[in-house]
Amino acid sequence: MLPATTATEIWDVSGVALKSLDPATIMTAEDCVDAALAGLDRRETVTLPSVEDPKLWAAFDDARVKLFAASQTGKPASRYGVGR
């Protein structure tokens, strides 16, 4: 799960006051837990409670897989001009 800023006690010890953050970006712990449980029920691999568009995660994950595959060549990319 990748939650938004969540209103929990961790902020008391983090050095950042929760009240200093934009209230519109803060999720209640209850909403976070409810979303996490709903994500589990939906069998989501990754739950992003505050992200409305699930296509954003799909695009990110697809890019991540492509980037990893592209990194498995064993030689420097041609733009670095080394290892010729």
C-alpha positions as CSV (number, residue, x, y, z in Angstrom):
1,M,0.0,0.0,0.0
2,L,1.2,3.5,-0.9
3,P,-0.9,5.9,1.2
4,A,-1.1,9.6,1.1
5,T,-0.2,11.6,4.1
6,T,-2.1,9.9,6.9
7,A,-3.2,11.5,10.2
8,T,-1.3,9.3,12.7
9,E,0.9,9.7,15.7
10,I,4.1,9.3,13.6
11,W,3.9,13.0,12.8
12,D,4.4,13.9,16.5
13,V,7.9,12.4,16.4
14,S,8.8,13.1,12.8
15,G,9.8,16.7,13.2
16,V,7.1,17.8,10.8
17,A,3.9,19.1,12.4
18,L,0.8,17.6,10.8
19,K,-0.9,21.0,11.1
20,S,1.8,22.5,8.8
21,L,0.7,20.4,5.9
22,D,-2.2,21.1,3.5
23,P,-5.3,19.6,5.1
24,A,-6.6,18.6,1.7
25,T,-3.6,16.2,1.3
26,I,-4.2,14.4,4.6
27,M,-6.2,11.1,4.8
28,T,-7.7,9.9,8.0
29,A,-6.3,6.6,9.4
30,E,-9.8,5.1,9.2
31,D,-10.1,5.9,5.5
32,C,-6.6,4.6,4.8
33,V,-7.4,1.3,6.5
34,D,-10.8,1.0,4.8
35,A,-9.1,1.6,1.4
36,A,-6.3,-1.0,2.2
37,L,-8.9,-3.6,3.1
38,A,-10.9,-2.8,0.0
39,G,-7.7,-3.2,-2.1
40,L,-7.1,-6.6,-0.6
41,D,-10.6,-7.6,-1.4
42,R,-10.0,-6.5,-5.0
43,R,-6.8,-8.5,-5.0
44,E,-4.8,-5.5,-5.9
45,T,-1.0,-6.0,-5.8
46,V,-0.5,-2.4,-4.9
47,T,-3.1,-0.2,-3.3
48,L,-2.9,3.5,-3.7
49,P,-5.8,4.8,-1.6
50,S,-5.7,8.4,-2.8
51,V,-5.2,7.8,-6.5
52,E,-8.5,8.0,-8.4
53,D,-7.3,6.7,-11.8
54,P,-6.0,3.1,-11.6
55,K,-4.5,3.6,-15.1
56,L,-1.8,5.8,-13.6
57,W,-0.4,2.8,-11.6
58,A,-0.7,0.5,-14.7
59,A,1.3,3.0,-16.8
60,F,3.9,3.4,-14.1
61,D,4.3,-0.3,-13.6
62,D,4.5,-0.9,-17.3
63,A,7.3,1.7,-17.5
64,R,9.1,0.1,-14.6
65,V,9.1,-3.3,-16.2
66,K,10.4,-1.8,-19.5
67,L,13.1,0.1,-17.8
68,F,14.3,-2.9,-15.9
69,A,14.4,-5.0,-19.1
70,A,16.3,-2.2,-20.9
71,S,18.9,-2.1,-18.1
72,Q,19.8,-5.8,-18.6
73,T,22.2,-5.4,-21.5
74,G,25.6,-5.8,-19.7
75,K,27.1,-2.8,-21.6
76,P,27.0,1.0,-21.4
77,A,24.3,2.8,-23.4
78,S,25.7,4.3,-26.7
79,R,25.1,7.8,-25.5
80,Y,28.0,7.4,-23.0
81,G,30.5,6.6,-25.7
82,V,32.3,4.0,-23.7
83,G,32.9,0.3,-24.0
84,R,33.0,0.2,-27.8
